[in-house]
Amino acid sequence: MINPIDPPRRKNPLLRTRLPASPPRARSRKSHGFTRAAAEGRFMLQRCAACNTFAYPARDACPSCLSADLPFVDAPRRGTLLAETTARVPSDVYFRERAPWRIGLVKMDCGPTIVAHLHADCSEGAPVRMSFQLDKSGQAVAFARPEEETPNMDDDRQWREMTADPKFRRVLVTNGRSAIGLETVTALQAAGAKTVFVGVAEPWRPFAGEQHLRKLDGIEIVALDASDEKSVANLAADIGGKVDILINTTEYIRPGGVLDRKGTAIAREEIDHAYLGFLNLAQGFGPAMRMRGADGVNSSAAWVNVLSVYALANWPAYGAYSASQAACLSLSHCLRAELRPGGVKLTNLFTGPVDTEWFQMVPPPKVAPRAIAQAIVAALKSGLEDVYVGDVAEEIRQRLAANPKALERELDR
């Protein structure tokens, strides 16, 4: 049974920070079907379209009938742990630093046998529930957890290596003035975050929820205007070495596309707040987070962006805003690649219209800020990269995969 983890002790400032090491990352192109599954929290295996046989590992031909038609599909997660072993002196540097490390053979109910990382509460002969997780190198690995919930399940050492659970970690929420930011602070505190830094532009100016925040333990309101390069640099100099998780809730939402606007003033503000604000945060906090990926229990863990799902498919009614979100999405892919050597995850959380004043005239369904905050915490606890919150976001994801041209035409109505 897992014992609850203890709050990490303060790191000795005289100790040198070790350079981050990553697990082996060589994978075939075909196996990135598992990477997609892990990024979205799904369990997918190849299944032959001719004989319906599930296959693992990734293959170019069915092991039963040699058919080349092997699409990735959602598969049953249940299996049985056949055998397990513990690696005490691994050859790889990453695992040697974290030894001992448990691995085992899991016989899936749907057919194949999988080599998996093991949760400490798994035992031989017992049923397990499988998932694909993104390891510190950003690659998908199989992970087995007990089928039934156990005490302190999320505190397992190997599981925490695959996730970014905010428990006992220090988190920066970049915009405490927004409804999403305020709800995120509350959700993080409930999840056990040690300290939540709440960024507020012009902190001398009152804002909704300020008194409530100041009464909470572990909450520190800090001056931060993401669109102001100097403001970001000053805060990064103060707390950049302390931030384990950064949640970018910066927003600037205005209706309108291209032809119904005159001049570029609003577009510049959208770019300043969304894209350049993101860039300022990345340059201010990214280098320290990447280098702190090997700080053990005090290490940097994740970066989260709250984006509109219209970054994937432009919505002309909010066309310029959608374009600024698309720019942020592209920049996030660059930042993800640059943070990866430090083992820091980058999560993009896509939402449809949010139930706030800027989408007041948009008909339902809308997403409640509290639902977004809960989804952020759930994504951190599960180690996901791409999360879609709400009916609109999920529908656009599915329709974009099915027929992007049909989606483009229907969004301009």
C-alpha positions as CSV (number, residue, x, y, z in Angstrom):
1,M,0.0,0.0,0.0
2,I,1.3,3.5,-0.9
3,N,2.2,5.7,1.9
4,P,1.2,9.4,1.5
5,I,4.1,11.5,0.2
6,D,5.6,14.1,2.5
7,P,5.9,17.7,1.6
8,P,9.4,18.2,0.0
9,R,12.0,19.8,2.0
10,R,13.5,23.1,0.9
11,K,16.2,22.6,-1.6
12,N,19.7,23.4,-0.3
13,P,20.6,26.6,-2.4
14,L,24.3,25.6,-2.2
15,L,23.8,22.4,-4.0
16,R,24.4,22.4,-7.8
17,T,21.3,21.6,-9.9
18,R,21.8,18.4,-11.8
19,L,21.3,18.5,-15.6
20,P,18.1,16.7,-16.6
21,A,18.3,13.2,-18.1
22,S,15.7,11.8,-20.4
23,P,14.6,8.2,-20.9
24,P,15.2,6.6,-24.3
25,R,13.2,8.3,-26.9
26,A,13.7,6.3,-30.1
27,R,10.4,5.2,-31.5
28,S,9.1,4.2,-34.9
29,R,6.8,6.4,-36.9
30,K,4.0,3.8,-36.6
31,S,4.3,3.7,-32.8
32,H,3.4,7.4,-32.5
33,G,-0.2,6.2,-32.6
34,F,0.4,5.4,-29.0
35,T,1.8,8.9,-28.5
36,R,-1.4,10.4,-29.8
37,A,-3.4,8.2,-27.4
38,A,-1.3,9.2,-24.4
39,A,-1.5,12.9,-25.2
40,E,-5.3,12.7,-25.1
41,G,-5.7,10.2,-22.2
42,R,-7.0,7.4,-24.4
43,F,-5.9,3.7,-24.6
44,M,-5.5,2.8,-28.3
45,L,-4.2,-0.3,-29.9
46,Q,-3.9,-1.4,-33.5
47,R,-6.8,-3.6,-34.6
48,C,-6.8,-5.5,-37.9
49,A,-9.7,-4.5,-40.1
50,A,-9.7,-8.0,-41.7
51,C,-9.6,-10.4,-38.8
52,N,-10.3,-8.0,-35.8
53,T,-7.1,-9.0,-34.0
54,F,-5.5,-6.5,-31.6
55,A,-1.8,-6.1,-32.1
56,Y,1.0,-4.8,-29.9
57,P,3.7,-3.5,-30.4
58,A,3.1,-1.2,-33.4
59,R,3.3,-3.2,-36.6
60,D,3.0,-2.7,-40.4
61,A,1.2,-6.0,-40.9
62,C,-1.3,-8.1,-38.8
63,P,0.5,-10.9,-37.0
64,S,-2.4,-13.2,-37.6
65,C,-3.5,-12.6,-41.3
66,L,-0.7,-10.3,-42.6
67,S,-3.2,-7.6,-43.6
68,A,-1.7,-4.1,-43.8
69,D,-4.9,-2.4,-42.7
70,L,-4.1,-1.9,-39.0
71,P,-5.8,1.3,-37.7
72,F,-5.4,2.5,-34.1
73,V,-8.7,2.2,-32.2
74,D,-9.8,2.6,-28.6
75,A,-9.3,-0.7,-26.9
76,P,-10.4,-2.3,-23.6
77,R,-8.0,-1.3,-20.7
78,R,-8.4,-4.4,-18.5
79,G,-5.6,-6.9,-18.2
80,T,-3.9,-9.3,-15.8
81,L,-0.3,-8.9,-14.5
82,L,1.5,-12.1,-15.4
83,A,4.9,-11.4,-13.9
84,E,6.9,-8.5,-12.5
85,T,10.5,-7.6,-11.8
86,T,12.4,-4.7,-10.3
87,A,15.4,-3.1,-12.1
88,R,17.9,-2.1,-9.4
89,V,20.9,-1.2,-11.5
90,P,19.5,-0.1,-14.9
91,S,21.9,0.6,-17.7
92,D,20.1,3.8,-18.8
93,V,21.1,7.0,-16.9
94,Y,17.5,8.2,-16.4
95,F,16.4,5.0,-14.7
96,R,19.6,4.6,-12.8
97,E,18.9,7.9,-11.1
98,R,15.5,6.7,-10.2
99,A,16.1,3.0,-9.3
100,P,14.6,0.8,-8.1
101,W,12.0,0.7,-11.0
102,R,9.2,-1.9,-11.4
103,I,8.2,-3.3,-14.8
104,G,6.0,-6.3,-15.7
105,L,4.2,-8.3,-18.3
106,V,0.5,-7.6,-18.7
107,K,-1.8,-10.0,-20.6
108,M,-4.6,-7.9,-22.0
109,D,-8.2,-9.3,-22.0
110,C,-8.3,-8.2,-25.7
111,G,-5.3,-10.4,-26.7
112,P,-1.8,-9.0,-26.7
113,T,0.8,-9.1,-24.0
114,I,2.4,-5.7,-23.1
115,V,5.5,-4.8,-21.1
116,A,4.5,-2.0,-18.8
117,H,5.7,0.3,-16.0
118,L,4.0,-0.8,-12.7
119,H,2.2,1.1,-10.0
120,A,3.4,0.0,-6.5
121,D,0.0,-1.5,-5.6
122,C,0.0,-3.9,-8.6
123,S,0.5,-7.6,-7.7
124,E,1.1,-10.7,-9.8
125,G,-2.0,-12.5,-10.9
126,A,-4.3,-9.5,-10.1
127,P,-6.3,-7.5,-12.7
128,V,-4.9,-4.1,-13.7
129,R,-6.1,-1.2,-15.7
130,M,-3.8,0.0,-18.5
131,S,-3.0,3.4,-19.9
132,F,-0.5,5.0,-22.2
133,Q,1.4,7.8,-20.5
134,L,3.9,10.4,-21.8
135,D,7.3,9.9,-20.1
136,K,9.9,12.7,-19.5
137,S,11.1,12.4,-23.1
138,G,7.5,13.0,-24.4
139,Q,7.2,9.4,-25.7
140,A,4.3,7.0,-25.0
141,V,4.9,4.2,-22.5
142,A,2.4,1.6,-21.2
143,F,1.5,1.9,-17.5
144,A,-0.4,-0.5,-15.3
145,R,-2.4,0.6,-12.2
146,P,-4.6,-1.5,-9.9
147,E,-8.1,-2.0,-11.3
148,E,-9.7,-0.8,-8.1
149,E,-8.8,2.5,-6.4
150,T,-6.3,2.2,-3.5
151,P,-5.4,4.6,-0.7
152,N,-3.0,7.4,-1.8
153,M,-2.9,6.0,-5.3
154,D,-1.7,9.2,-7.0
155,D,1.3,9.4,-4.6
156,D,3.0,6.4,-6.3
157,R,6.6,7.4,-7.1
158,Q,6.6,6.0,-10.7
159,W,3.2,7.4,-11.4
160,R,4.2,10.9,-10.4
161,E,7.1,10.6,-12.9
162,M,4.6,10.3,-15.6
163,T,2.3,13.1,-14.4
164,A,2.4,16.7,-13.1
165,D,0.2,16.4,-10.0
166,P,0.0,19.8,-8.3
167,K,0.1,18.3,-4.8
168,F,2.9,20.0,-2.8
169,R,4.0,22.0,-5.9
170,R,4.4,25.7,-6.4
171,V,2.2,27.1,-9.2
172,L,1.9,30.4,-11.0
173,V,-1.5,31.4,-12.5
174,T,-0.8,34.3,-14.8
175,N,-4.1,36.2,-14.7
176,G,-6.0,36.4,-11.4
177,R,-8.4,38.9,-12.7
178,S,-10.1,36.5,-15.1
179,A,-12.9,34.1,-14.0
180,I,-10.9,31.2,-15.2
181,G,-7.9,32.3,-13.2
182,L,-9.8,32.7,-10.0
183,E,-11.4,29.2,-10.4
184,T,-8.1,27.7,-11.2
185,V,-6.5,29.1,-8.0
186,T,-9.4,27.5,-6.0
187,A,-9.0,24.1,-7.8
188,L,-5.2,24.1,-7.3
189,Q,-5.5,24.8,-3.6
190,A,-8.1,21.9,-3.3
191,A,-5.6,19.7,-5.1
192,G,-2.9,20.3,-2.5
193,A,-0.7,22.9,-4.2
194,K,1.9,24.2,-1.7
195,T,1.9,27.8,-3.0
196,V,-0.1,29.4,-5.7
197,F,1.3,32.7,-7.1
198,V,-1.5,34.7,-8.6
199,G,-0.5,37.2,-11.3
200,V,-2.4,40.5,-11.3
201,A,-1.8,43.4,-13.6
202,E,-1.9,46.7,-11.7
203,P,-2.4,45.0,-8.3
204,W,-3.3,48.4,-6.7
205,R,-6.6,48.3,-8.6
206,P,-9.3,46.2,-6.9
207,F,-10.7,43.1,-8.7
208,A,-13.5,40.6,-8.2
209,G,-12.5,37.9,-5.7
210,E,-9.5,39.8,-4.3
211,Q,-10.6,39.6,-0.7
212,H,-11.3,35.9,-1.0
213,L,-7.9,35.2,-2.4
214,R,-6.1,37.2,0.3
215,K,-7.8,35.1,3.0
216,L,-6.6,31.8,1.6
217,D,-3.4,30.1,2.9
218,G,-0.7,29.5,0.5
219,I,-1.9,32.2,-2.0
220,E,0.5,35.0,-3.0
221,I,-0.7,37.8,-5.2
222,V,2.1,39.1,-7.4
223,A,2.4,41.9,-9.9
224,L,2.3,40.5,-13.4
225,D,1.2,41.9,-16.8
226,A,2.1,39.3,-19.4
227,S,2.0,41.8,-22.2
228,D,4.7,43.9,-20.4
229,E,8.1,42.5,-21.0
230,K,9.6,44.3,-18.0
231,S,6.8,43.1,-15.7
232,V,7.4,39.5,-16.6
233,A,11.2,39.9,-16.3
234,N,10.9,41.4,-12.8
235,L,8.7,38.6,-11.6
236,A,10.8,35.9,-13.2
237,A,13.8,37.3,-11.4
238,D,11.9,37.0,-8.1
239,I,10.2,33.7,-8.3
240,G,11.4,32.1,-11.6
241,G,13.4,29.5,-9.7
242,K,10.4,28.5,-7.6
243,V,7.7,27.9,-10.1
244,D,7.1,24.2,-10.7
245,I,3.9,24.6,-12.8
246,L,2.9,27.7,-14.9
247,I,-0.7,28.0,-16.0
248,N,-1.2,30.7,-18.6
249,T,-4.7,32.0,-18.2
250,T,-4.0,35.3,-20.0
251,E,-6.9,36.3,-22.2
252,Y,-8.0,39.1,-24.5
253,I,-11.2,38.4,-26.3
254,R,-12.9,40.8,-28.8
255,P,-15.5,40.0,-31.5
256,G,-14.9,40.7,-35.1
257,G,-13.0,39.5,-38.1
258,V,-11.1,41.5,-40.8
259,L,-13.5,43.5,-42.9
260,D,-15.8,44.7,-40.2
261,R,-12.8,46.4,-38.4
262,K,-11.1,49.6,-39.2
263,G,-7.4,49.8,-38.6
264,T,-5.1,47.5,-36.6
265,A,-5.4,48.8,-33.1
266,I,-7.6,46.0,-31.7
267,A,-5.6,43.4,-33.6
268,R,-2.3,44.7,-32.1
269,E,-3.8,44.5,-28.6
270,E,-4.9,40.9,-29.2
271,I,-1.4,40.0,-30.4
272,D,0.2,41.9,-27.5
273,H,-1.8,40.2,-24.8
274,A,-2.1,36.7,-26.3
275,Y,0.9,35.9,-28.5
276,L,3.5,38.4,-27.2
277,G,2.3,37.8,-23.7
278,F,2.9,34.1,-24.1
279,L,6.3,34.8,-25.6
280,N,7.2,37.1,-22.7
281,L,6.2,34.4,-20.2
282,A,8.2,31.7,-22.1
283,Q,11.3,33.8,-22.3
284,G,11.0,34.8,-18.6
285,F,10.2,31.5,-17.0
286,G,11.0,28.8,-19.6
287,P,14.8,28.7,-19.2
288,A,14.7,28.2,-15.4
289,M,11.9,25.6,-15.7
290,R,13.8,23.6,-18.3
291,M,17.0,23.5,-16.1
292,R,15.0,22.5,-13.0
293,G,13.6,19.4,-14.5
294,A,16.1,17.2,-12.5
295,D,15.5,18.8,-9.1
296,G,13.8,15.6,-7.8
297,V,10.7,16.3,-5.7
298,N,11.3,20.1,-6.2
299,S,11.5,19.8,-10.0
300,S,9.6,21.8,-12.6
301,A,6.8,19.8,-13.9
302,A,4.4,21.4,-16.4
303,W,3.3,24.4,-18.4
304,V,-0.4,24.8,-19.2
305,N,-2.0,27.0,-21.8
306,V,-5.7,27.8,-21.9
307,L,-6.6,28.3,-25.6
308,S,-9.7,28.6,-27.6
309,V,-10.6,25.6,-29.7
310,Y,-10.9,28.1,-32.6
311,A,-7.2,28.1,-32.7
312,L,-7.7,24.9,-34.7
313,A,-10.5,26.2,-37.0
314,N,-11.2,29.9,-37.4
315,W,-14.6,31.2,-36.2
316,P,-15.2,34.3,-38.4
317,A,-17.5,36.0,-35.7
318,Y,-14.3,36.1,-33.6
319,G,-11.9,35.8,-36.5
320,A,-9.0,38.0,-35.4
321,Y,-9.2,36.5,-31.9
322,S,-9.1,33.0,-33.4
323,A,-6.0,34.0,-35.4
324,S,-4.2,35.2,-32.3
325,Q,-5.1,31.8,-30.6
326,A,-3.7,29.9,-33.7
327,A,-0.5,31.9,-33.3
328,C,-0.3,30.8,-29.6
329,L,-0.9,27.2,-30.6
330,S,2.0,27.2,-33.0
331,L,4.2,28.9,-30.5
332,S,3.2,26.3,-27.9
333,H,4.5,23.5,-30.2
334,C,7.9,25.3,-30.3
335,L,8.0,25.7,-26.5
336,R,7.0,22.1,-26.0
337,A,10.0,20.9,-28.0
338,E,12.3,23.3,-26.1
339,L,11.0,22.3,-22.7
340,R,11.2,18.6,-23.5
341,P,15.0,18.1,-22.7
342,G,14.1,19.2,-19.1
343,G,11.3,16.7,-18.8
344,V,8.7,19.5,-18.5
345,K,5.3,18.8,-20.0
346,L,3.3,21.3,-22.0
347,T,-0.4,21.0,-22.0
348,N,-2.8,22.8,-24.3
349,L,-6.4,23.0,-23.0
350,F,-8.9,23.9,-25.7
351,T,-12.3,25.4,-24.8
352,G,-15.3,26.5,-26.7
353,P,-17.1,29.8,-25.8
354,V,-16.7,30.4,-22.0
355,D,-19.6,31.6,-19.9
356,T,-18.2,35.1,-19.4
357,E,-19.2,38.6,-20.5
358,W,-17.2,38.5,-23.7
359,F,-19.3,35.6,-25.0
360,Q,-22.5,37.0,-23.6
361,M,-24.3,37.2,-27.0
362,V,-23.2,33.7,-28.0
363,P,-25.9,31.1,-27.5
364,P,-25.3,27.9,-25.4
365,P,-23.6,25.6,-24.9
366,K,-20.9,27.4,-23.1
367,V,-18.2,26.2,-20.7
368,A,-18.2,27.3,-17.1
369,P,-14.9,28.7,-15.8
370,R,-15.1,26.1,-12.9
371,A,-15.2,23.3,-15.4
372,I,-12.0,24.6,-17.1
373,A,-10.2,24.8,-13.8
374,Q,-11.2,21.3,-12.9
375,A,-10.0,20.1,-16.3
376,I,-6.7,21.8,-15.8
377,V,-6.1,19.9,-12.5
378,A,-7.3,16.6,-14.0
379,A,-5.0,17.0,-16.9
380,L,-2.0,17.7,-14.6
381,K,-2.9,14.6,-12.5
382,S,-3.1,12.5,-15.7
383,G,-0.1,13.9,-17.5
384,L,-2.0,14.9,-20.7
385,E,-0.9,17.1,-23.5
386,D,-4.2,17.9,-25.3
387,V,-7.4,18.4,-23.5
388,Y,-10.8,19.4,-25.0
389,V,-13.3,20.9,-22.5
390,G,-17.0,21.2,-23.2
391,D,-19.3,20.0,-26.0
392,V,-18.2,22.6,-28.5
393,A,-14.5,21.8,-28.2
394,E,-15.1,18.1,-28.4
395,E,-17.4,18.4,-31.4
396,I,-14.9,20.6,-33.3
397,R,-12.1,18.1,-32.6
398,Q,-14.1,15.3,-34.0
399,R,-15.4,17.2,-37.0
400,L,-11.9,18.6,-37.8
401,A,-10.6,15.0,-38.0
402,A,-13.6,13.8,-40.1
403,N,-13.9,16.7,-42.6
404,P,-12.0,20.0,-42.1
405,K,-13.6,21.6,-45.2
406,A,-17.1,21.0,-44.0
407,L,-16.2,22.5,-40.6
408,E,-14.7,25.6,-42.2
409,R,-17.8,26.2,-44.3
410,E,-20.2,25.7,-41.4
411,L,-18.4,27.9,-38.9
412,D,-18.8,31.0,-41.2
413,R,-22.6,30.9,-40.9
